Amino acid sequence: DGRTIITLSGKKSVQEILEDIMIIEETQKEGEGKEVWLCGGAQIYNMLLPYCTHLYLTTVFKEYRGDVFFPDHRIWFDKEETLYHDSQYCIEKYINRKLLNN
């Protein structure tokens, strides 16, 4: 479907991480038309979320114990629409107000 999915992880080799970073840089140079989907842990989201134009966020309506959480996306993003919602979870689409309103 034309999108690139990049999963950055501390479990990858240095070479694999460098290749991922090169893909991100190439995509930024190419501009619009090519989607890059990031899948990562908390550190990746904290680093790269401010540079994303859109965010597709799934919220599960259940309490889980944990010590790492998704960053506060409301700093950069406004909700554009709810794509799905039921009693167990919802999927929402957000836009980065700082990147798209300039």
N, C-alpha and C positions, 0 to 999 in steps of 0.2 A: 504493500500500500504506500510505499515511498517514504516511510518514516524510519529514522534511525533511532534505535534504543541503545543507550549507553548505561551500563551498570558499573559504577566505580566502587571498588572494594579494597580494603586493606589486605585481602587475601590474594589479590592479583599481583603479578610480577611488576617490577618497575617498568619493563618494556610494554606490558599491556596497558598500564595506566598512562604512559606517555602516548601510546597510540590513541587512546580515548580522548586525551586532551587535544591532540592534533585534529581529531574529527570535530570536536567542539569549535576549535579556532577556525577550521575551514568552513564550517557551517555559518559562523558569524560573518565571515568575509563574503559568502555567497548571498547573504541577505535573505529576503523572503522566499518562500516556495519550498523550503526543505524543513521538515519537522525533525526535531531531536527530542526524544523522550528520555528523561533521566530517572533511573531507579537506583536508589542508594540508601545509605544509612543516614543517621542524624547529621554527621559532619558534612556529608555531601550536600544535603538539603540546606544546611546553614550557609555553606559557601556559595552555592549556585542559585538558590531560589530567587534572590534579588535580580538575577539576569534573565529569568524566564518571563516570557510574555503571557503565558497562560498556565493555569494550574487546574488539574482535574483531581479533586480530592474525594476519597471515599471515607465516610465516617461510619464506624460500626457502633451501634447503640448498645454497648456492653462494657462493663468495667473490667479492665485487665491490670494486673500488677506489672510494674516495670520501672526502670530507672532512666529510660531514654524516650523522649517524646518528639513528635513532629514540631518544628519551630512555629512560632506565632506568625502565620502567613498574612494576617490582617494588617501588618505593618506596610505591606506592599500591594496587597490584592483586594479587589472588590468582587463580590459575588455577581456573576453575570446571569447564571441560570441554574436551576436544579434539573439534572438530567434523569434522576431516578430517586424515588423515595418510597420506603415501606417501613414496617415496624422494626426491622432488623438493621437496616443500613440505608444511607443515601449517597448519591454521587452528585457533586456540585462542580460547576465550572466557574473559575475565577479569572479575572484579567488583572494584569499588573498596571495599576494606575500611574505609577511613576515612569514606566517605559512607554506606554501607549498613549499617554496624554501630552507628550512632548512634541 
